[in-house]
Amino acid sequence: MSFKADKPTVLFVCSTNSGKSQMAAGLMKAAADGQIDVRSGGTNPGSAINGQSAESLDELGIDIHAEVPKPVTAEVQREADVVVILGENAQLEEVDGTRYERWIIDEPSLRGIEGQERMRLVRDDIDARVRELHQRLVR
């Protein structure tokens, strides 16, 4: 796989950029250790990071508390080699020359699992997918 810059760039997107996409970005930054440029954004950015999302990453030694939800732009999509859309809510107009993936993340609340237990399950689902993507990008 060829990349647009010296190293691959991944953009993680969800609707609010306050939970899942921020978690994915934090997990990828930790896994990639500088091998991949990582960004995140939202199609309808919220006002703050989801506290439970941040707490679930704290358990792994990853700190996203200082992150701020940001909008997705056509420019940041163009710069990315891969855009990963988390969940079904976020919709993007795709930019030519950029690969898109949609990850349908497990939603434990549909099974009555709430709170931090729910967030750990979401985190672990995202983490497994991030690790697989990392391996594909740094081969």
N, C-alpha and C positions, 0 to 999 in steps of 0.2 A: 504494500500500500504506500502510495506517495502522499506527502503532506504539503500544505500551502506555505509552511514556514520550516524553520530548522527542526522543530519538534511538533507533534500533533497538538491540536487545540480541540477541546471538547466543551460544548455549551450544554448545560443541563437546564431544562425549562419545565416549569409547572405554571399553574395559573397565577398564584400569588407570590411566588419566589420567597415564601416565608418558612416553608417546611421541607417538602420532599426534594426539590431541586437544590436547596441549600445543603441538605444532608448529603445528597449525591456528590456535590462539589467538594464538601469537606472530606468525605470518604475517599474520593479520587485524589485529592491533594495529598492525603496521607499515604495512599497506596503507591502513587506515582513518584513521590519524592523528587519532584522537579523534572521528571521526564516528560510531563504533559502539561501544557497550559490549560488551566481549568477556569471556566466562567459559569455563571448562572444568571438566570433572569426569569421574569414572569410576564405573562400576557396581560395580567391585571394586577400589578404589584401591590402587596399589602403594605402595612405601615411599619411592621416590626417582625423580627424572627420569632417563630413559634417556640415558646419556652420549652415545651416537652421535646421537640426535635433537638434543640440544643443540649438539653439534659441527657438525652439518649446517646449523643456523641461524646459528651463529657465522660461517660462511662468507658469509652475507648481511648480517652486521652486526646480527643479532637475538640478544639474550641472554635465554635462558629458564632459566639455571642456578639462579636463586634460587626458581623455582617449586616448589611442593609438590603432589603428587597429592591431590585432594579428592574426596569423594563427591558424587554427583548427588542432589539432593533434589527433592521435588515443588515446594517453594517456588521454587527457582532455575529450574525448568522453567516454572512459572507466570509468572515475571518475564520470561522470554525471548520474543522474537517468533519466533525460529527456533531450533530445536534440531537440530543436525547430528550424526548418529551416524556415526562413522567405523568402517568394517569391519563384519563380520558377528557378532562375538562379543557386543558389548554389546546388551542387551535392556532396554527401558524401558517402563513403563506410561505411555502418553501422557496428557497433561493437556489437557483441553478448552481451546480458545482459543489454543493454541500450535501453530505449524506445525512439522512434523517432516520432515527429509530424511535419507536414508541414503546415504552415499557409500561405495561399494565401491572401496577403494584398491588400486592395483596392488601385487602382492606379488612383488618380484623374486627372493626366495629360492626361489620355486617354479621359477624358471628357473636356479637355481644361482648367483645373484648375491648376494654376502654383504658384510658389513662396511660401510665408509663409502660404497662405490659403491651398495650397496642403499639406504642411508639417503638418499642424494642423489636417487635415483629416486623414492622415497616422498615426500620433501620436495617435489620438483618437481610431482608429481601433485597433492598437497594444495594447493600454491601456486596452480596453475592454477584449481582449484575455488574456492579462497578469493577469488581476484581476480574470478571470475565472480559469486560471491555478493555481494561488495562492490559491484559495479556494479549488481546488482539492488536492493540496499538503499538506495543513495544517489542514485538517479535523481532 
